[in-house]
Amino acid sequence: MKLWVTPSGDKWLCDECQPEFDEQIKQESWRVAFEKFEPMLRCVHCKHGDVEILD
Ligand SMILES: [Zn+2]
């Protein structure tokens, strides 16, 4: 999950939803504050967390 800094506030966005925001990211110059693998985080768009299990 990446934390994006956007004009309307910080948003957590998963990699699967990121392409849907590509245009907005470019237009509004969003930038990634940092990336974190934390199961409790929820994507602002799909409301899901990082489901990948890393071992
Ligand atoms: Zn998502």
N, CA, C, O and the ligand as a Tripos MOL2 file, in Angstrom:
@<TRIPOS>MOLECULE
protein
  221   219    56     0     0
PROTEIN
NO_CHARGES

@<TRIPOS>ATOM
      1 N           0.8540   -1.1970    0.0000 N.3       1 MET1
      2 CA          0.0000    0.0000    0.0000 C.3       1 MET1
      3 C           0.8860    1.2420    0.0000 C.2       1 MET1
      4 O           1.8490    1.3410    0.7610 O.2       1 MET1
      5 N           0.5400    2.1770   -0.8650 N.am      2 LYS2
      6 CA          1.3270    3.4100   -0.9170 C.3       2 LYS2
      7 C           0.5050    4.5740   -0.3620 C.2       2 LYS2
      8 O          -0.6960    4.6820   -0.6100 O.2       2 LYS2
      9 N           1.1720    5.4290    0.3830 N.am      3 LEU3
     10 CA          0.5290    6.6480    0.8600 C.3       3 LEU3
     11 C           0.8140    7.7600   -0.1340 C.2       3 LEU3
     12 O           1.9580    8.1780   -0.3160 O.2       3 LEU3
     13 N          -0.2630    8.2360   -0.7820 N.am      4 TRP4
     14 CA         -0.1350    9.2920   -1.7850 C.3       4 TRP4
     15 C          -0.4840   10.6350   -1.1740 C.2       4 TRP4
     16 O          -1.4880   10.7760   -0.4750 O.2       4 TRP4
     17 N           0.3450   11.6020   -1.4440 N.am      5 VAL5
     18 CA          0.0500   12.9710   -1.0280 C.3       5 VAL5
     19 C          -0.6880   13.6380   -2.1800 C.2       5 VAL5
     20 O          -0.1350   13.8180   -3.2650 O.2       5 VAL5
     21 N          -1.9430   14.0040   -1.9320 N.am      6 THR6
     22 CA         -2.7950   14.5730   -2.9840 C.3       6 THR6
     23 C          -3.3430   15.9230   -2.5360 C.2       6 THR6
     24 O          -3.2880   16.2440   -1.3490 O.2       6 THR6
     25 N          -3.8710   16.7200   -3.4680 N.am      7 PRO7
     26 CA         -4.4210   18.0300   -3.0900 C.3       7 PRO7
     27 C          -5.5720   17.9110   -2.0960 C.2       7 PRO7
     28 O          -5.8450   18.8560   -1.3550 O.2       7 PRO7
     29 N          -6.2530   16.7640   -2.0680 N.am      8 SER8
     30 CA         -7.3700   16.6120   -1.1280 C.3       8 SER8
     31 C          -6.9840   15.7710    0.0860 C.2       8 SER8
     32 O          -7.8450   15.1990    0.7540 O.2       8 SER8
     33 N          -5.7060   15.7010    0.3600 N.am      9 GLY9
     34 CA         -5.2560   14.9790    1.5400 C.3       9 GLY9
     35 C          -4.5010   13.7130    1.1920 C.2       9 GLY9
     36 O          -4.4310   13.3130    0.0300 O.2       9 GLY9
     37 N          -3.9390   13.0880    2.2110 N.am     10 ASP10
     38 CA         -3.1920   11.8570    1.9910 C.3      10 ASP10
     39 C          -4.1470   10.6920    1.7880 C.2      10 ASP10
     40 O          -5.1650   10.5770    2.4710 O.2      10 ASP10
     41 N          -3.8020    9.8300    0.8380 N.am     11 LYS11
     42 CA         -4.6550    8.6740    0.5640 C.3      11 LYS11
     43 C          -3.8190    7.4120    0.4620 C.2      11 LYS11
     44 O          -2.7650    7.4060   -0.1730 O.2      11 LYS11
     45 N          -4.2910    6.3450    1.0870 N.am     12 TRP12
     46 CA         -3.6900    5.0310    0.9010 C.3      12 TRP12
     47 C          -4.3270    4.4080   -0.3240 C.2      12 TRP12
     48 O          -5.5510    4.3750   -0.4450 O.2      12 TRP12
     49 N          -3.5070    3.9190   -1.2270 N.am     13 LEU13
     50 CA         -4.0070    3.3320   -2.4660 C.3      13 LEU13
     51 C          -3.2240    2.0550   -2.7520 C.2      13 LEU13
     52 O          -1.9940    2.0420   -2.7220 O.2      13 LEU13
     53 N          -3.9660    0.9790   -3.0310 N.am     14 CYS14
     54 CA         -3.2690   -0.2730   -3.3290 C.3      14 CYS14
     55 C          -2.7900   -0.2670   -4.7900 C.2      14 CYS14
     56 O          -3.2470    0.5310   -5.6080 O.2      14 CYS14
     57 N          -1.8740   -1.1630   -5.0850 N.am     15 ASP15
     58 CA         -1.3010   -1.2060   -6.4290 C.3      15 ASP15
     59 C          -2.3480   -1.5350   -7.4880 C.2      15 ASP15
     60 O          -2.2440   -1.0910   -8.6320 O.2      15 ASP15
     61 N          -3.3610   -2.3170   -7.1010 N.am     16 GLU16
     62 CA         -4.3910   -2.6900   -8.0670 C.3      16 GLU16
     63 C          -5.2410   -1.5050   -8.4830 C.2      16 GLU16
     64 O          -5.7070   -1.4500   -9.6220 O.2      16 GLU16
     65 N          -5.4500   -0.5700   -7.5960 N.am     17 CYS17
     66 CA         -6.2790    0.5980   -7.9050 C.3      17 CYS17
     67 C          -5.4620    1.7230   -8.5330 C.2      17 CYS17
     68 O          -6.0230    2.6120   -9.1740 O.2      17 CYS17
     69 N          -4.1720    1.6910   -8.3590 N.am     18 GLN18
     70 CA         -3.3270    2.7880   -8.8330 C.3      18 GLN18
     71 C          -3.5520    3.1500  -10.3010 C.2      18 GLN18
     72 O          -3.6290    4.3340  -10.6280 O.2      18 GLN18
     73 N          -3.6620    2.1370  -11.2140 N.am     19 PRO19
     74 CA         -3.8830    2.4910  -12.6280 C.3      19 PRO19
     75 C          -5.1440    3.3110  -12.8640 C.2      19 PRO19
     76 O          -5.1940    4.1250  -13.7870 O.2      19 PRO19
     77 N          -6.1690    3.0990  -12.0300 N.am     20 GLU20
     78 CA         -7.4070    3.8620  -12.1890 C.3      20 GLU20
     79 C          -7.2070    5.3340  -11.8670 C.2      20 GLU20
     80 O          -7.9890    6.1850  -12.2910 O.2      20 GLU20
     81 N          -6.1650    5.6230  -11.1210 N.am     21 PHE21
     82 CA         -5.9050    7.0060  -10.7220 C.3      21 PHE21
     83 C          -4.7610    7.6470  -11.5050 C.2      21 PHE21
     84 O          -4.3620    8.7810  -11.2380 O.2      21 PHE21
     85 N          -4.2420    6.8920  -12.4800 N.am     22 ASP22
     86 CA         -3.0890    7.3670  -13.2500 C.3      22 ASP22
     87 C          -3.2350    8.7980  -13.7460 C.2      22 ASP22
     88 O          -2.3350    9.6230  -13.5930 O.2      22 ASP22
     89 N          -4.4050    9.0760  -14.3500 N.am     23 GLU23
     90 CA         -4.6210   10.3970  -14.9310 C.3      23 GLU23
     91 C          -4.6290   11.4880  -13.8510 C.2      23 GLU23
     92 O          -4.0190   12.5470  -13.9990 O.2      23 GLU23
     93 N          -5.3410   11.1880  -12.7690 N.am     24 GLN24
     94 CA         -5.4230   12.1330  -11.6560 C.3      24 GLN24
     95 C          -4.0490   12.3430  -11.0080 C.2      24 GLN24
     96 O          -3.6900   13.4530  -10.6160 O.2      24 GLN24
     97 N          -3.2990   11.2500  -10.9090 N.am     25 ILE25
     98 CA         -1.9500   11.3350  -10.3380 C.3      25 ILE25
     99 C          -1.0890   12.2870  -11.1560 C.2      25 ILE25
    100 O          -0.3490   13.1010  -10.6050 O.2      25 ILE25
    101 N          -1.1930   12.1750  -12.4900 N.am     26 LYS26
    102 CA         -0.4090   13.0490  -13.3750 C.3      26 LYS26
    103 C          -0.9100   14.4820  -13.3240 C.2      26 LYS26
    104 O          -0.1270   15.4230  -13.1940 O.2      26 LYS26
    105 N          -2.2370   14.6380  -13.4290 N.am     27 GLN27
    106 CA         -2.8170   15.9810  -13.4830 C.3      27 GLN27
    107 C          -2.5820   16.7630  -12.2030 C.2      27 GLN27
    108 O          -2.2860   17.9570  -12.2400 O.2      27 GLN27
    109 N          -2.7150   16.0860  -11.0690 N.am     28 GLU28
    110 CA         -2.6350   16.7780   -9.7850 C.3      28 GLU28
    111 C          -1.2800   16.6060   -9.1060 C.2      28 GLU28
    112 O          -1.0820   17.0180   -7.9630 O.2      28 GLU28
    113 N          -0.3530   15.9860   -9.8380 N.am     29 SER29
    114 CA          1.0150   15.7900   -9.3290 C.3      29 SER29
    115 C           1.0550   15.1160   -7.9600 C.2      29 SER29
    116 O           1.7300   15.5720   -7.0380 O.2      29 SER29
    117 N           0.3020   14.0070   -7.8590 N.am     30 TRP30
    118 CA          0.3800   13.2430   -6.6110 C.3      30 TRP30
    119 C           1.7900   12.6980   -6.4690 C.2      30 TRP30
    120 O           2.4740   12.4440   -7.4610 O.2      30 TRP30
    121 N           2.2100   12.5230   -5.2470 N.am     31 ARG31
    122 CA          3.4900   11.8540   -5.0490 C.3      31 ARG31
    123 C           3.3670   10.8440   -3.9050 C.2      31 ARG31
    124 O           2.5180   10.9750   -3.0230 O.2      31 ARG31
    125 N           4.2310    9.8450   -3.9480 N.am     32 VAL32
    126 CA          4.2170    8.8060   -2.9190 C.3      32 VAL32
    127 C           5.0190    9.2810   -1.7150 C.2      32 VAL32
    128 O           6.2040    9.5960   -1.8310 O.2      32 VAL32
    129 N           4.3720    9.3300   -0.5750 N.am     33 ALA33
    130 CA          5.0800    9.6910    0.6580 C.3      33 ALA33
    131 C           5.9290    8.5150    1.1060 C.2      33 ALA33
    132 O           7.1250    8.6570    1.3580 O.2      33 ALA33
    133 N           5.2990    7.3510    1.2030 N.am     34 PHE34
    134 CA          6.0360    6.1280    1.4860 C.3      34 PHE34
    135 C           5.1590    4.9180    1.2220 C.2      34 PHE34
    136 O           3.9510    5.0410    1.0160 O.2      34 PHE34
    137 N           5.7750    3.7570    1.2300 N.am     35 GLU35
    138 CA          5.0710    2.5130    1.0030 C.3      35 GLU35
    139 C           5.2080    1.6450    2.2500 C.2      35 GLU35
    140 O           6.2600    1.5960    2.8870 O.2      35 GLU35
    141 N           4.1170    0.9640    2.5760 N.am     36 LYS36
    142 CA          4.1290    0.1720    3.8050 C.3      36 LYS36
    143 C           3.2880   -1.0790    3.6110 C.2      36 LYS36
    144 O           2.1930   -1.0120    3.0520 O.2      36 LYS36
    145 N           3.7840   -2.2030    4.0630 N.am     37 PHE37
    146 CA          2.9900   -3.4240    4.0510 C.3      37 PHE37
    147 C           2.4130   -3.6260    5.4450 C.2      37 PHE37
    148 O           3.0860   -4.1070    6.3560 O.2      37 PHE37
    149 N           1.1600   -3.2470    5.5830 N.am     38 GLU38
    150 CA          0.5120   -3.2850    6.8900 C.3      38 GLU38
    151 C          -0.9210   -3.7660    6.6700 C.2      38 GLU38
    152 O          -1.7320   -3.0560    6.0740 O.2      38 GLU38
    153 N          -1.2360   -4.9750    7.1510 N.am     39 PRO39
    154 CA         -2.5590   -5.5620    6.8760 C.3      39 PRO39
    155 C          -3.7300   -4.7120    7.3580 C.2      39 PRO39
    156 O          -4.8380   -4.8440    6.8380 O.2      39 PRO39
    157 N          -3.5060   -3.8460    8.3350 N.am     40 MET40
    158 CA         -4.6010   -3.0360    8.8650 C.3      40 MET40
    159 C          -4.9640   -1.8630    7.9530 C.2      40 MET40
    160 O          -6.0470   -1.2920    8.0800 O.2      40 MET40
    161 N          -4.0820   -1.5080    7.0530 N.am     41 LEU41
    162 CA         -4.3580   -0.3840    6.1690 C.3      41 LEU41
    163 C          -5.4100   -0.7690    5.1450 C.2      41 LEU41
    164 O          -5.4400   -1.9050    4.6700 O.2      41 LEU41
    165 N          -6.2710    0.1790    4.8070 N.am     42 ARG42
    166 CA         -7.3070   -0.0570    3.8190 C.3      42 ARG42
    167 C          -7.1750    0.9420    2.6770 C.2      42 ARG42
    168 O          -6.9780    2.1380    2.8900 O.2      42 ARG42
    169 N          -7.2880    0.4230    1.4720 N.am     43 CYS43
    170 CA         -7.2400    1.2630    0.2890 C.3      43 CYS43
    171 C          -8.4500    2.1970    0.2720 C.2      43 CYS43
    172 O          -9.5670    1.7760    0.5730 O.2      43 CYS43
    173 N          -8.2300    3.4460   -0.0760 N.am     44 VAL44
    174 CA         -9.3060    4.4400   -0.0630 C.3      44 VAL44
    175 C         -10.3350    4.1480   -1.1620 C.2      44 VAL44
    176 O         -11.4820    4.5880   -1.0770 O.2      44 VAL44
    177 N          -9.9250    3.4160   -2.1750 N.am     45 HIS45
    178 CA        -10.7940    3.1550   -3.3160 C.3      45 HIS45
    179 C         -11.5540    1.8300   -3.1960 C.2      45 HIS45
    180 O         -12.7840    1.8190   -3.2300 O.2      45 HIS45
    181 N         -10.8380    0.7310   -3.0580 N.am     46 CYS46
    182 CA        -11.4930   -0.5850   -3.0240 C.3      46 CYS46
    183 C         -11.7980   -1.0500   -1.5980 C.2      46 CYS46
    184 O         -12.4980   -2.0440   -1.4040 O.2      46 CYS46
    185 N         -11.2710   -0.3300   -0.5990 N.am     47 LYS47
    186 CA        -11.5110   -0.6450    0.8170 C.3      47 LYS47
    187 C         -10.8880   -1.9750    1.2570 C.2      47 LYS47
    188 O         -11.2000   -2.4930    2.3290 O.2      47 LYS47
    189 N         -10.0320   -2.5010    0.4390 N.am     48 HIS48
    190 CA         -9.3530   -3.7320    0.8050 C.3      48 HIS48
    191 C          -7.9620   -3.4210    1.3350 C.2      48 HIS48
    192 O          -7.4260   -2.3350    1.1130 O.2      48 HIS48
    193 N          -7.3960   -4.3730    2.0270 N.am     49 GLY49
    194 CA         -6.0330   -4.2170    2.5050 C.3      49 GLY49
    195 C          -5.0740   -4.9130    1.5780 C.2      49 GLY49
    196 O          -5.4690   -5.4680    0.5530 O.2      49 GLY49
    197 N          -3.8170   -4.8810    1.9410 N.am     50 ASP50
    198 CA         -2.8200   -5.6630    1.2100 C.3      50 ASP50
    199 C          -3.0790   -7.1280    1.4930 C.2      50 ASP50
    200 O          -2.9440   -7.5740    2.6320 O.2      50 ASP50
    201 N          -3.4480   -7.8770    0.4730 N.am     51 VAL51
    202 CA         -3.8160   -9.2700    0.7130 C.3      51 VAL51
    203 C          -2.6620  -10.2270    0.4670 C.2      51 VAL51
    204 O          -2.7210  -11.3900    0.8660 O.2      51 VAL51
    205 N          -1.6330   -9.7530   -0.1740 N.am     52 GLU52
    206 CA         -0.4970  -10.6160   -0.4440 C.3      52 GLU52
    207 C           0.1890  -11.0210    0.8600 C.2      52 GLU52
    208 O           0.4500  -10.1900    1.7300 O.2      52 GLU52
    209 N           0.4650  -12.2750    0.9680 N.am     53 ILE53
    210 CA          1.2010  -12.7550    2.1330 C.3      53 ILE53
    211 C           2.6650  -12.9020    1.7260 C.2      53 ILE53
    212 O           3.0140  -13.6900    0.8470 O.2      53 ILE53
    213 N           3.4890  -12.1340    2.3800 N.am     54 LEU54
    214 CA          4.9160  -12.2010    2.0650 C.3      54 LEU54
    215 C           5.6130  -13.0910    3.0810 C.2      54 LEU54
    216 O           5.4900  -12.8960    4.2900 O.2      54 LEU54
    217 N           6.3270  -14.0470    2.5800 N.am     55 ASP55
    218 CA          7.0520  -14.9080    3.5240 C.3      55 ASP55
    219 C           8.5070  -15.0590    3.1460 C.2      55 ASP55
    220 O           9.2560  -15.7500    3.8360 O.2      55 ASP55
    221 ZN         -7.4860   -0.5880   -3.8910 Zn       56 ZN56
@<TRIPOS>BOND
     1     1     2 1
     2     2     3 1
     3     3     4 2
     4     3     5 am
     5     5     6 1
     6     6     7 1
     7     7     8 2
     8     7     9 am
     9     9    10 1
    10    10    11 1
    11    11    12 2
    12    11    13 am
    13    13    14 1
    14    14    15 1
    15    15    16 2
    16    15    17 am
    17    17    18 1
    18    18    19 1
    19    19    20 2
    20    19    21 am
    21    21    22 1
    22    22    23 1
    23    23    24 2
    24    23    25 am
    25    25    26 1
    26    26    27 1
    27    27    28 2
    28    27    29 am
    29    29    30 1
    30    30    31 1
    31    31    32 2
    32    31    33 am
    33    33    34 1
    34    34    35 1
    35    35    36 2
    36    35    37 am
    37    37    38 1
    38    38    39 1
    39    39    40 2
    40    39    41 am
    41    41    42 1
    42    42    43 1
    43    43    44 2
    44    43    45 am
    45    45    46 1
    46    46    47 1
    47    47    48 2
    48    47    49 am
    49    49    50 1
    50    50    51 1
    51    51    52 2
    52    51    53 am
    53    53    54 1
    54    54    55 1
    55    55    56 2
    56    55    57 am
    57    57    58 1
    58    58    59 1
    59    59    60 2
    60    59    61 am
    61    61    62 1
    62    62    63 1
    63    63    64 2
    64    63    65 am
    65    65    66 1
    66    66    67 1
    67    67    68 2
    68    67    69 am
    69    69    70 1
    70    70    71 1
    71    71    72 2
    72    71    73 am
    73    73    74 1
    74    74    75 1
    75    75    76 2
    76    75    77 am
    77    77    78 1
    78    78    79 1
    79    79    80 2
    80    79    81 am
    81    81    82 1
    82    82    83 1
    83    83    84 2
    84    83    85 am
    85    85    86 1
    86    86    87 1
    87    87    88 2
    88    87    89 am
    89    89    90 1
    90    90    91 1
    91    91    92 2
    92    91    93 am
    93    93    94 1
    94    94    95 1
    95    95    96 2
    96    95    97 am
    97    97    98 1
    98    98    99 1
    99    99   100 2
   100    99   101 am
   101   101   102 1
   102   102   103 1
   103   103   104 2
   104   103   105 am
   105   105   106 1
   106   106   107 1
   107   107   108 2
   108   107   109 am
   109   109   110 1
   110   110   111 1
   111   111   112 2
   112   111   113 am
   113   113   114 1
   114   114   115 1
   115   115   116 2
   116   115   117 am
   117   117   118 1
   118   118   119 1
   119   119   120 2
   120   119   121 am
   121   121   122 1
   122   122   123 1
   123   123   124 2
   124   123   125 am
   125   125   126 1
   126   126   127 1
   127   127   128 2
   128   127   129 am
   129   129   130 1
   130   130   131 1
   131   131   132 2
   132   131   133 am
   133   133   134 1
   134   134   135 1
   135   135   136 2
   136   135   137 am
   137   137   138 1
   138   138   139 1
   139   139   140 2
   140   139   141 am
   141   141   142 1
   142   142   143 1
   143   143   144 2
   144   143   145 am
   145   145   146 1
   146   146   147 1
   147   147   148 2
   148   147   149 am
   149   149   150 1
   150   150   151 1
   151   151   152 2
   152   151   153 am
   153   153   154 1
   154   154   155 1
   155   155   156 2
   156   155   157 am
   157   157   158 1
   158   158   159 1
   159   159   160 2
   160   159   161 am
   161   161   162 1
   162   162   163 1
   163   163   164 2
   164   163   165 am
   165   165   166 1
   166   166   167 1
   167   167   168 2
   168   167   169 am
   169   169   170 1
   170   170   171 1
   171   171   172 2
   172   171   173 am
   173   173   174 1
   174   174   175 1
   175   175   176 2
   176   175   177 am
   177   177   178 1
   178   178   179 1
   179   179   180 2
   180   179   181 am
   181   181   182 1
   182   182   183 1
   183   183   184 2
   184   183   185 am
   185   185   186 1
   186   186   187 1
   187   187   188 2
   188   187   189 am
   189   189   190 1
   190   190   191 1
   191   191   192 2
   192   191   193 am
   193   193   194 1
   194   194   195 1
   195   195   196 2
   196   195   197 am
   197   197   198 1
   198   198   199 1
   199   199   200 2
   200   199   201 am
   201   201   202 1
   202   202   203 1
   203   203   204 2
   204   203   205 am
   205   205   206 1
   206   206   207 1
   207   207   208 2
   208   207   209 am
   209   209   210 1
   210   210   211 1
   211   211   212 2
   212   211   213 am
   213   213   214 1
   214   214   215 1
   215   215   216 2
   216   215   217 am
   217   217   218 1
   218   218   219 1
   219   219   220 2
@<TRIPOS>SUBSTRUCTURE
     1 MET1         2 RESIDUE 1 A MET
     2 LYS2         6 RESIDUE 1 A LYS
     3 LEU3        10 RESIDUE 1 A LEU
     4 TRP4        14 RESIDUE 1 A TRP
     5 VAL5        18 RESIDUE 1 A VAL
     6 THR6        22 RESIDUE 1 A THR
     7 PRO7        26 RESIDUE 1 A PRO
     8 SER8        30 RESIDUE 1 A SER
     9 GLY9        34 RESIDUE 1 A GLY
    10 ASP10       38 RESIDUE 1 A ASP
    11 LYS11       42 RESIDUE 1 A LYS
    12 TRP12       46 RESIDUE 1 A TRP
    13 LEU13       50 RESIDUE 1 A LEU
    14 CYS14       54 RESIDUE 1 A CYS
    15 ASP15       58 RESIDUE 1 A ASP
    16 GLU16       62 RESIDUE 1 A GLU
    17 CYS17       66 RESIDUE 1 A CYS
    18 GLN18       70 RESIDUE 1 A GLN
    19 PRO19       74 RESIDUE 1 A PRO
    20 GLU20       78 RESIDUE 1 A GLU
    21 PHE21       82 RESIDUE 1 A PHE
    22 ASP22       86 RESIDUE 1 A ASP
    23 GLU23       90 RESIDUE 1 A GLU
    24 GLN24       94 RESIDUE 1 A GLN
    25 ILE25       98 RESIDUE 1 A ILE
    26 LYS26      102 RESIDUE 1 A LYS
    27 GLN27      106 RESIDUE 1 A GLN
    28 GLU28      110 RESIDUE 1 A GLU
    29 SER29      114 RESIDUE 1 A SER
    30 TRP30      118 RESIDUE 1 A TRP
    31 ARG31      122 RESIDUE 1 A ARG
    32 VAL32      126 RESIDUE 1 A VAL
    33 ALA33      130 RESIDUE 1 A ALA
    34 PHE34      134 RESIDUE 1 A PHE
    35 GLU35      138 RESIDUE 1 A GLU
    36 LYS36      142 RESIDUE 1 A LYS
    37 PHE37      146 RESIDUE 1 A PHE
    38 GLU38      150 RESIDUE 1 A GLU
    39 PRO39      154 RESIDUE 1 A PRO
    40 MET40      158 RESIDUE 1 A MET
    41 LEU41      162 RESIDUE 1 A LEU
    42 ARG42      166 RESIDUE 1 A ARG
    43 CYS43      170 RESIDUE 1 A CYS
    44 VAL44      174 RESIDUE 1 A VAL
    45 HIS45      178 RESIDUE 1 A HIS
    46 CYS46      182 RESIDUE 1 A CYS
    47 LYS47      186 RESIDUE 1 A LYS
    48 HIS48      190 RESIDUE 1 A HIS
    49 GLY49      194 RESIDUE 1 A GLY
    50 ASP50      198 RESIDUE 1 A ASP
    51 VAL51      202 RESIDUE 1 A VAL
    52 GLU52      206 RESIDUE 1 A GLU
    53 ILE53      210 RESIDUE 1 A ILE
    54 LEU54      214 RESIDUE 1 A LEU
    55 ASP55      218 RESIDUE 1 A ASP
    56 ZN56       221 GROUP 0 **** ****
